[in-house]
Amino acid sequence: MTNTLSLYASKKLSPFLGKPFTQELPTVDPNTIHPLYCWYADVYYYKRKKYLIFCNEISRFTWMMGPFSADKKQGFMENFQGQLRINLKAVIPNTELYFEQLQSLGKISQVHRGAVAHLNQMKIGLDYLKEYLPAMEN
């Protein structure tokens, strides 16, 4: 098992991530990577803005990044790593240990049904909240 920080991007999300992600990152086999380093992502729209929603394969730890706009100067994976450092502090006291053991970066081409199903459930829950919360304010 390797510690390759890897990301699966849905078909809806891939066009927004740019050429460095889609063409330059190596494709890795998720069966050879430790599941704590496998992340799955999808796009979520709220008030006409794009938000990225991420889920870990094994822990199902989920977080959002956004509103998202592609920055051509900075690669997506560097931005992802920075946001991951911030969000992991909520559940891991020493996030540096997680990143010290990191060996490389990659993208996943195979879908993990459990993680993607979790992302879809989160999006359904967010849609429900979008409709329900304004009704509660009145």
C-alpha positions as CSV (number, residue, x, y, z in Angstrom):
1,M,0.0,0.0,0.0
2,T,1.3,3.4,-1.0
3,N,0.4,6.8,0.5
4,T,-0.4,8.6,-2.7
5,L,-2.9,11.4,-2.2
6,S,-5.3,10.6,-4.9
7,L,-8.6,12.1,-6.1
8,Y,-11.5,10.8,-8.2
9,A,-13.3,13.6,-9.9
10,S,-16.8,13.0,-11.2
11,K,-17.6,13.5,-14.9
12,K,-19.4,16.8,-14.0
13,L,-16.4,18.1,-12.1
14,S,-13.4,17.1,-14.3
15,P,-13.8,19.9,-16.9
16,F,-13.4,22.5,-14.1
17,L,-10.1,21.1,-12.8
18,G,-7.9,22.1,-15.7
19,K,-5.3,20.5,-17.8
20,P,-2.7,19.8,-15.0
21,F,-5.2,17.5,-13.2
22,T,-6.8,15.8,-16.2
23,Q,-3.7,15.3,-18.3
24,E,-0.5,15.6,-16.2
25,L,-1.3,13.7,-13.0
26,P,-0.6,10.0,-13.2
27,T,-3.6,7.6,-12.9
28,V,-3.3,5.3,-9.9
29,D,-4.9,2.1,-9.0
30,P,-7.0,2.6,-5.9
31,N,-6.3,-1.0,-4.8
32,T,-2.7,-0.1,-4.3
33,I,-3.3,3.0,-2.2
34,H,-4.1,3.3,1.5
35,P,-7.8,4.2,1.7
36,L,-7.1,7.2,4.0
37,Y,-5.4,8.9,1.0
38,C,-8.3,8.2,-1.5
39,W,-10.6,11.1,-1.9
40,Y,-13.7,11.4,-4.1
41,A,-15.1,14.7,-5.4
42,D,-18.2,16.1,-7.1
43,V,-19.6,19.5,-7.9
44,Y,-22.6,21.0,-6.1
45,Y,-24.4,24.2,-7.2
46,Y,-25.8,26.6,-4.7
47,K,-27.2,30.0,-5.8
48,R,-25.5,29.6,-9.2
49,K,-22.1,29.1,-7.7
50,K,-20.0,25.9,-7.9
51,Y,-18.9,24.2,-4.7
52,L,-16.8,21.1,-4.6
53,I,-17.8,18.4,-2.2
54,F,-15.1,15.8,-1.1
55,C,-15.4,12.5,0.7
56,N,-12.8,10.1,2.0
57,E,-13.1,6.5,0.9
58,I,-12.8,4.8,4.3
59,S,-13.7,7.4,6.9
60,R,-16.5,9.1,4.9
61,F,-15.2,12.4,6.2
62,T,-16.9,15.0,4.0
63,W,-16.1,18.7,3.5
64,M,-16.8,21.4,0.9
65,M,-14.7,23.9,-0.9
66,G,-16.1,27.0,-2.5
67,P,-17.4,28.9,-4.2
68,F,-15.0,27.4,-6.7
69,S,-13.4,29.1,-9.6
70,A,-10.5,27.6,-11.5
71,D,-7.2,29.4,-10.8
72,K,-4.9,29.0,-13.8
73,K,-1.9,30.1,-11.9
74,Q,-2.1,27.5,-9.2
75,G,-2.7,23.8,-9.8
76,F,-5.8,22.3,-8.4
77,M,-4.0,19.6,-6.4
78,E,-2.0,22.2,-4.5
79,N,-5.2,24.1,-3.7
80,F,-6.8,20.8,-2.7
81,Q,-3.9,19.9,-0.4
82,G,-4.1,23.4,1.3
83,Q,-7.8,23.1,1.9
84,L,-7.5,19.5,3.1
85,R,-4.9,20.6,5.7
86,I,-7.4,23.1,7.0
87,N,-10.4,20.8,7.1
88,L,-8.6,17.8,8.5
89,K,-7.7,19.8,11.6
90,A,-11.3,19.4,12.6
91,V,-10.8,15.6,13.1
92,I,-7.0,15.0,13.3
93,P,-5.1,16.9,15.9
94,N,-1.7,16.4,14.1
95,T,-2.4,16.8,10.4
96,E,1.4,17.2,9.7
97,L,1.8,13.4,10.3
98,Y,-0.8,12.7,7.6
99,F,1.1,14.9,5.1
100,E,4.6,13.7,6.1
101,Q,3.7,10.2,5.1
102,L,2.5,11.4,1.7
103,Q,4.6,10.0,-1.1
104,S,3.0,11.4,-4.3
105,L,-0.1,12.7,-6.0
106,G,-2.4,11.0,-8.4
107,K,-5.9,10.7,-9.8
108,I,-8.2,7.7,-9.5
109,S,-10.1,6.5,-12.6
110,Q,-12.1,3.8,-10.9
111,V,-15.2,4.8,-8.9
112,H,-15.7,3.6,-5.3
113,R,-19.5,3.1,-5.1
114,G,-19.7,3.6,-1.3
115,A,-17.9,6.9,-1.4
116,V,-19.9,8.2,-4.4
117,A,-23.2,7.0,-2.9
118,H,-22.2,9.0,0.3
119,L,-21.5,12.1,-1.8
120,N,-24.9,11.7,-3.5
121,Q,-26.6,11.4,-0.1
122,M,-24.9,14.5,1.1
123,K,-26.1,16.4,-2.0
124,I,-29.6,15.2,-1.5
125,G,-29.4,16.4,2.1
126,L,-28.1,19.8,1.0
127,D,-30.9,20.1,-1.5
128,Y,-33.4,19.4,1.2
129,L,-31.8,22.1,3.5
130,K,-31.9,24.6,0.6
131,E,-35.7,24.2,0.4
132,Y,-36.4,23.6,4.1
133,L,-34.4,26.4,5.8
134,P,-36.1,29.4,4.0
135,A,-39.5,28.0,4.9
136,M,-38.4,27.8,8.6
137,E,-37.4,31.5,8.5
138,N,-40.9,32.7,7.6
